[in-house]
Amino acid sequence: MQNEPYLILSHRGGWYAVEAQAVLEVIWIPELIPAEEFPTYIKGLFNLRGKIIPVVDLDLRFGRAPSPYCLWDVVVVVMVENAMVGLIVNEALAVENLDTEDISSPSAALAGGQRQPKLVKGEAKLDGKIVMVLNLGSLAQSVEYPEAGAVAEKGLAVSARPGAVEAVTPENLAVFRERARSLQQDIVEPLQIGLTPYAVIGLAGEGYAVDLNLILEFTNLKSLMPVPCCPPHVIGNMNQRGDILTIIDIRGFLGLQAPPAGLDTKVMVVKAGELNVGVIVDEARDVVYLRPSETLPAPMGREAGQEEYLTGVFQIKEGMVLIIDLEKMLEKGDLVVNETV
């Protein structure tokens, strides 16, 4: 028995594995610069602290139709033959030890399909699932790796051109773009230490900020299904790509007027413990990175019960922005649906 560590990946319902020693880091997908004169499966490029990383779309590489990217998709940066390349996947799950003797050759059915056997080293079983062990050398074959300076000279290091992440809302694109800007910075740069990322949102004409790490995506409000026996701030359920998403309105917690939700209403999808929850917002405005010294205590004078959800305030050019402790608000709010009528 010879165990080797592999990073297990989840993508479009399938499980994949890459050698853990080849993995450099895993990052949230940023805005991608269109890749000219690259193979079609290279979806784009991004600047990772001065190094230009080509990004492989696994769907295109395996001959499948590509799917739209989401805020929670990740790029796994790996080293392939002394060069760095990224792989877009839905999720990086965990590092697991696989017995190399148990990794069998790709099944015969694979050879007859659209996927190419050389892209997969073999198959392994893990927790009752079949895991495809990827051949990193073949996945990134025929890729010529550009120099950072050459790309920067073309104006692509920080580009205002439309990114290669299609079918996204303007709010999501702003997050992708901010991620791309952040990744260009040197990881050891002192100015980057201790920064907290916030998404600035609009509620009833006022600016509020939420910890960006809690946010999965921004989307539009779709058809709502009423839910019985719920408090007023739980306004219904929404089908989000096959998952049922509970939609809540936090404006009442903040003493704000809450007009009825309409087709132009935005939903901020956030992680609430083990659940994903949709929070009604008027708009997503910006992403900012702040040091503790750039925030002040939240102003007093709000009604009782509101101040406990506000942790601070900061100034941007558009005005004052209040920081919401969304985790605390969600923990204290009754989000459990009582289906007994």
PECORSUL-V728237 format. One record per helix or strand. SS is the DSSP state (h for helix, s for strand). FROM is the first residue (numbers start at 0). TO is the last residue. Records with the same first field share a line. If there is no record, write none. Layout:
BEGIN
SS->FROM-TO + FROM-TO
END
This chain:
BEGIN
s->2-10 + 13-18 + 22-27 + 32-32 + 41-47 + 50-56 + 73-79 + 82-88 + 90-98 + 103-103 + 119-125 + 128-133 + 195-202 + 205-210 + 214-219 + 223-224 + 233-239 + 242-247 + 265-271 + 274-280 + 282-289 + 295-295 + 309-315 + 318-323
h->19-21 + 57-60 + 99-101 + 107-111 + 116-118 + 135-138 + 147-152 + 169-182 + 189-191 + 211-213 + 250-253 + 291-293 + 306-308 + 325-331
END
